[in-house]
């Protein structure tokens, strides 16, 4: 048969999975690794690299909490809690991580959450609670946050001038709140209170807190509740809760979170406090590849432009990808998959002088800046090249039942020399390498392919600069007609 002339040079829809080949949007791909679709519309652009913030704190130890404490004066302190016996809070001082001593010790292996309010920072872990005005000297009583009388919970948030705490042992369905400030000080013994969030209803304990305009959001394992400051609502906002406080992040004006409440609802969600919608349907194969052992440790971050979550290792199409993060671009609604040299456990924004950065704490005692430069840097391994891959949807040229022949493929890249071009026919077996890109414009790889359905995969390791993938052409021997993709 004579192949129809087609042009597919648009990647603006990112990754879309679990859709019939016939319906798959031409401007989408089946899978992408370390390629972003929001940087240059229509192209896939390699993610930026990583860099150490300061130096490694302690080898092989996990970061249990991360927070930048910013005073009204503008003074900034970056704080990190690292696992140990007991766990220890550190403060970054002129590029060096310095222990805060016995005052800053926390419960071993327990996640630590922070809150900055009234020029005071609080940290709690479900057993211990401490506060500080400088990130170094920690107290267990008094202070602007009345820390000695604060309930020893796991979760904390400020909303409408009150501090809310949940996750207190023995009262896992109870939400505690402080007074509003008087002369810059709150109280947990006067003007305070608590409410029970529908206890014993079988939806699990409170697992996280968040806020959106108009509502305080209260997450349980299998439900999402809301509080408007005077009462809770009689009905759940959603029967879809979360297993991980760290997965709950505020975007521009909506909250995003991961849910494993039910098998069919597994995925990532967005809520404005009025409605909730699943946003991760386009990457459902990736979602289903997440190990259930990682559900409670999924951690996320948003800067209002993107949302990303660390989900652990996954296997896709027979290939194992380590330290995976899924990234969602809010405006374009595109998804992709990123991989890093280490696993991220917690994220935070960080203002370094006047530069706003995204940072993460990993499982090897390091704080890592994300999306900087074009190489990855961790302790002991500097300037690591970044691997990437782009896998197109199976394509049958409009005639699935007919045998077809392709004589060559012409890939198009920028900063992508030595990019491998691989192919698979009739959706079986592994991808076979056909050749590599040796010219950014005219790298024709001559190889005859016969089949009903064709899949193309471009993969490689960046050499210099950020690799971009523009697309490729199929070349058919029939009438020497080119099918562009």
C-alpha positions in Angstrom: 0.0 0.0 0.0 1.1 3.6 -0.6 1.5 5.4 2.8 -0.3 8.6 3.3 1.9 11.7 3.8 1.6 12.6 7.5 3.3 15.2 9.7 3.8 14.7 13.4 6.2 17.3 14.7 4.1 18.3 17.8 4.8 16.9 21.3 2.7 19.5 23.2 0.4 17.0 24.9 3.1 15.2 26.7 2.5 11.7 28.0 -1.0 10.1 27.5 -1.4 6.4 28.3 -4.1 3.8 28.3 -5.8 5.1 25.1 -6.4 3.1 22.0 -3.8 3.7 19.3 -6.5 5.0 16.9 -7.5 7.6 19.5 -4.1 8.6 20.9 -3.5 12.3 20.2 -0.8 12.8 17.5 0.9 15.4 19.7 1.4 13.0 22.6 3.7 10.1 23.5 3.2 6.8 25.3 6.2 7.4 27.7 8.9 10.0 28.4 11.8 9.9 30.8 13.6 13.1 31.9 11.9 15.1 29.1 9.7 18.1 29.8 6.9 19.4 27.5 6.3 22.8 29.1 9.7 24.4 28.2 9.3 24.8 24.5 5.8 24.2 23.1 5.8 21.3 20.8 9.2 19.9 21.8 10.5 17.6 24.5 13.3 19.2 26.4 15.7 17.5 28.8 15.2 18.3 32.5 17.8 20.4 34.2 20.3 19.0 36.6 20.9 19.0 40.3 23.4 20.4 42.8 24.3 19.9 46.4 23.2 22.6 48.9 26.1 22.8 51.3 27.7 19.4 51.8 26.4 15.9 52.7 25.3 16.0 56.4 25.5 12.4 57.3 26.1 9.4 55.0 23.2 6.9 54.4 20.8 8.8 56.7 17.3 10.1 55.6 16.2 13.7 55.7 13.0 13.6 57.8 12.1 17.3 57.6 13.1 20.4 55.6 12.0 24.0 56.0 13.2 27.5 55.4 12.5 29.7 58.4 12.1 33.4 57.3 11.7 36.2 59.8 9.8 39.4 59.2 13.2 41.1 59.2 14.1 39.2 56.1 16.6 36.9 57.9 16.5 33.4 56.5 17.5 30.0 58.1 17.4 26.7 56.2 16.6 23.9 58.5 16.9 20.1 58.0 16.2 17.2 60.3 18.2 14.1 59.7 17.5 10.6 61.0 19.5 9.3 63.9 19.3 8.1 67.5 17.9 10.6 68.2 17.2 12.6 65.0 18.9 15.9 64.8 18.0 19.4 63.4 20.7 21.2 61.4 20.9 24.8 60.2 22.7 25.9 57.1 25.2 28.6 57.9 27.4 30.2 55.2 27.2 27.0 53.1 27.9 24.7 56.1 25.4 22.5 57.9 25.7 23.0 61.6 24.0 20.9 64.3 21.6 22.7 66.6 22.7 20.5 69.5 20.6 18.8 72.2 17.9 21.5 71.9 17.3 20.4 68.3 17.0 16.7 68.9 13.8 14.9 67.7 12.3 11.4 67.8 14.3 8.8 65.9 12.8 7.8 62.5 9.8 10.1 62.9 8.8 12.5 60.1 9.2 16.2 61.3 6.8 18.9 60.1 7.5 22.6 60.5 5.4 25.8 60.8 6.5 29.4 60.7 4.2 31.8 62.5 4.6 35.0 64.6 8.3 35.1 63.8 8.7 31.7 65.4 9.3 28.3 63.9 7.7 25.2 65.3 8.7 21.5 64.6 6.8 18.5 65.8 6.9 14.7 65.1 3.9 13.2 67.0 5.9 12.9 70.2 8.1 16.0 70.6 7.3 19.6 69.8 9.8 22.5 70.0 10.0 26.1 68.8 12.7 28.6 68.0 13.2 32.2 67.1 16.5 31.7 65.3 16.6 28.0 64.2 19.4 27.2 66.7 18.1 27.5 70.2 15.0 25.4 70.6 12.6 25.5 73.6 9.8 23.1 74.8 7.7 25.7 76.7 6.6 29.3 76.3 7.4 31.5 73.3 5.0 33.1 70.8 3.5 29.7 70.0 3.0 28.5 73.6 4.8 25.4 72.6 4.6 23.7 76.0 0.8 23.5 75.8 0.6 22.7 72.1 -0.8 19.2 71.5 2.0 16.8 70.4 0.6 16.0 67.0 2.1 15.0 63.6 0.5 17.6 61.4 0.4 21.4 61.8 -0.9 24.3 59.8 -1.8 28.0 60.3 -5.2 29.1 59.0 -7.2 32.3 59.7 -4.8 33.4 62.4 -5.0 30.1 64.4 -2.6 27.2 64.5 -4.3 23.8 63.9 -2.7 20.5 65.0 -3.8 16.9 64.3 -2.4 13.4 64.6 -2.2 13.3 68.4 -1.8 9.8 69.8 -5.1 8.6 71.3 -7.1 11.2 69.5 -6.4 10.6 65.8 -9.8 12.0 64.7 -9.4 15.2 66.6 -8.4 18.6 65.2 -7.0 21.0 67.8 -6.8 24.8 67.3 -5.1 27.6 69.2 -6.4 31.1 70.1 -5.9 33.9 67.7 -2.8 36.1 68.6 -2.9 38.6 71.4 0.2 40.9 71.5 1.9 38.5 69.0 1.3 35.4 71.2 -1.1 32.5 70.8 -2.5 30.3 73.6 -3.4 26.6 73.8 -5.1 27.0 77.2 -7.4 30.1 76.6 -9.4 30.8 73.5 -8.4 27.5 72.1 -10.5 24.4 71.3 -10.9 21.2 69.3 -13.4 19.4 67.1 -13.7 15.7 66.4 -13.8 15.0 62.7 -16.4 12.3 62.3 -14.7 9.7 64.5 -15.2 5.9 64.2 -16.7 6.2 60.7 -14.3 3.7 59.1 -12.5 6.2 56.9 -9.3 6.1 58.9 -7.4 8.6 61.0 -6.5 12.1 60.0 -3.5 11.9 57.7 -2.9 15.5 56.7 -3.9 19.2 56.7 -3.9 21.8 53.9 -5.7 25.0 53.1 -7.3 26.6 50.0 -9.1 29.9 49.9 -12.1 29.6 52.2 -11.4 26.2 53.7 -9.2 24.2 55.9 -8.8 20.8 54.4 -8.7 17.8 56.7 -7.5 14.5 55.0 -8.2 11.1 56.2 -7.1 7.8 54.7 -10.3 7.4 52.7 -12.0 10.8 52.9 -11.5 14.5 52.5 -13.2 16.8 55.0 -13.3 20.6 55.1 -13.8 23.3 57.9 -14.9 26.8 57.2 -13.9 28.2 60.6 -17.3 27.7 62.3 -18.4 24.2 61.4 -17.5 21.1 59.4 -19.8 20.1 56.6 -22.2 17.1 57.1 -21.0 15.4 53.9 -17.4 14.5 52.8 -16.0 16.7 50.1 -14.7 13.5 48.6 -14.5 9.8 49.4 -10.9 10.1 48.3 -8.3 10.8 51.0 -4.6 10.5 51.2 -2.0 8.3 52.9 0.7 10.9 52.9 0.8 14.4 54.3 3.9 15.1 52.2 1.9 14.4 49.0 -0.4 17.3 49.8 0.8 20.6 48.2 -0.7 24.0 47.4 -0.5 25.0 43.7 -1.7 28.4 42.6 -5.0 28.4 44.5 -5.9 24.7 44.6 -4.4 21.8 46.5 -3.0 18.7 44.9 -2.5 15.3 46.6 -2.0 11.5 46.1 -4.7 9.1 47.0 -4.7 5.3 47.4 -8.1 5.2 49.0 -9.5 2.6 46.6 -8.1 0.5 43.7 -9.9 2.3 41.0 -9.3 5.8 42.4 -5.5 5.4 42.7 -3.8 8.5 41.5 -3.3 12.3 41.9 -6.1 14.8 42.6 -6.8 18.5 42.6 -9.3 20.2 44.8 -10.4 23.8 45.4 -12.4 23.0 48.5 -15.6 22.8 46.5 -14.9 20.0 44.0 -12.2 17.4 43.5 -11.0 15.9 40.3 -8.5 13.2 39.2 -5.7 14.7 37.1 -3.5 11.7 36.6 -5.6 9.6 34.2 -3.0 10.4 31.3 -0.3 8.5 33.2 -2.4 5.7 34.7 0.2 3.0 33.7 2.8 4.9 35.7 0.4 5.2 38.6 -0.3 1.5 38.6 3.5 0.8 38.6 4.0 2.6 41.9 4.7 0.1 44.7 2.1 0.1 47.4 5.0 0.1 49.9 5.7 3.7 48.8 2.1 5.1 49.1 2.7 6.5 52.6 6.0 8.2 51.7 5.1 9.9 48.4 6.2 13.5 48.7 5.3 16.5 46.5 6.2 20.1 45.7 4.6 22.9 43.7 5.8 26.4 42.8 2.5 27.3 41.2 3.7 26.4 37.7 4.4 22.7 38.2 3.6 20.0 40.7 5.9 17.0 41.1 5.8 14.0 43.3 8.6 11.5 44.3 7.1 8.0 43.9 10.0 5.5 44.2 11.2 3.0 41.6 8.9 1.8 38.8 9.0 -0.8 36.0 7.6 0.3 32.6 7.6 -1.8 29.5 10.1 -4.2 31.1 12.6 -1.4 32.0 13.3 -0.4 35.6 13.5 3.4 36.4 14.9 4.4 39.7 14.0 7.3 42.0 11.1 8.4 39.8 9.3 11.7 40.1 6.1 12.4 38.1 5.8 16.1 37.0 2.5 17.8 36.1 2.5 21.2 34.4 -0.6 23.1 35.7 -1.3 25.3 32.7 -0.7 22.9 29.9 -1.9 19.9 31.9 1.0 17.8 30.5 2.7 14.9 32.4 6.2 13.4 32.3 8.4 11.1 34.3 11.7 12.2 35.8 14.5 10.2 37.4 17.2 11.3 39.7 20.4 9.8 41.2 18.8 9.6 44.6 15.4 9.3 46.2 13.7 12.5 47.4 11.8 12.2 50.7 10.7 15.8 51.3 10.7 19.1 49.3 10.8 22.7 50.2 11.3 26.2 48.6 14.6 27.9 49.4 15.5 31.5 48.9 19.3 31.6 48.5 20.1 35.3 48.9 17.5 36.5 46.4 17.3 33.4 44.2 14.3 31.2 44.7 15.1 27.5 44.4 13.5 24.1 44.7 15.3 21.8 47.1 14.7 18.3 48.3 16.1 16.1 51.1 17.1 12.6 50.1 17.8 9.2 51.7 21.6 9.8 51.8 21.9 12.8 54.1 21.9 15.4 51.4 19.9 18.5 50.5 19.7 18.8 46.7 18.8 21.8 44.5 16.6 20.6 41.6 16.6 22.0 38.0 20.0 23.7 37.8 22.7 23.3 35.2 22.7 20.4 32.8 24.3 17.6 34.9 23.5 15.8 38.1 25.7 16.3 41.2 25.7 14.3 44.4 28.3 13.4 47.0 31.1 11.4 45.4 29.6 11.7 41.8 29.9 15.1 40.0 28.7 16.1 36.6 26.7 12.9 36.0 25.1 13.0 32.5 21.3 12.7 32.4 19.6 9.8 30.7 16.5 10.4 28.6 14.0 8.5 26.6 10.9 9.2 24.5 8.6 6.4 23.3 5.9 7.1 20.7 2.5 5.5 20.5 2.2 2.4 18.3 1.2 3.6 14.8 -0.5 1.7 12.0 -0.7 4.4 9.3 -4.5 4.0 9.3 -4.5 0.4 8.2 -3.8 -2.0 11.1 -4.7 -5.1 9.1 -2.2 -4.5 6.3 1.5 -5.3 6.2 3.6 -2.2 5.6 7.3 -1.5 5.0 9.5 1.4 6.2 12.9 1.9 4.6 14.5 4.4 6.9 13.9 6.9 9.8 15.1 10.5 10.0 15.2 11.7 13.7 15.4 15.4 14.5 17.1 16.6 17.7 19.0 19.6 19.2 22.0 18.9 21.4 21.1 15.2 20.8 24.0 13.7 18.9 24.5 10.0 19.6 20.8 9.7 20.6 19.8 6.1 19.9 16.9 5.4 17.5 15.1 2.2 18.4 12.1 0.5 16.9 9.6 -2.3 17.6 7.0 -3.8 15.2 3.6 -5.4 16.0 3.9 -4.5 19.7 6.0 -7.5 20.6 9.5 -8.1 22.0 12.1 -5.5 23.0 13.0 -2.4 21.1 15.9 -3.0 18.6 18.5 -0.3 18.1 18.6 0.9 14.5 21.3 3.6 14.7 22.3 6.9 16.3 21.8 10.6 15.5 25.0 11.9 13.8 23.5 15.0 12.3 20.9 17.4 13.8 19.2 17.8 10.4 20.0 15.0 8.0 20.6 11.9 10.1 18.8 9.3 8.0 19.0 5.8 9.5 18.5 3.3 6.7 16.8 0.2 8.0 13.9 -1.7 6.4 11.1 -2.4 8.9 8.1 -4.6 8.0 5.0 -4.9 10.1 1.4 -3.9 10.8 2.2 -1.5 13.7 5.4 0.5 14.4 6.8 1.9 17.6 9.7 4.3 17.7 11.8 5.1 20.8 14.5 7.8 21.1 16.9 7.4 24.0 20.3 8.5 25.1 22.6 10.3 27.6 23.1 14.1 27.3 26.6 15.2 26.3 26.4 19.0 26.4 23.5 21.3 26.9 19.9 20.3 27.3 18.9 17.8 24.6 15.7 18.6 22.7 13.7 16.1 20.7 11.7 17.6 17.8 10.4 14.4 16.1 11.2 12.2 13.2 10.3 11.1 9.7 9.3 7.7 8.5 10.5 7.0 4.9 8.6 4.5 2.8 10.2 2.8 -0.2 6.8 2.9 -2.0 7.0 5.9 -4.3 9.8 7.2 -2.1 7.1 8.9 0.0 8.0 10.4 3.3 5.8 10.1 6.3 6.8 12.7 8.9 6.3 12.2 12.6 
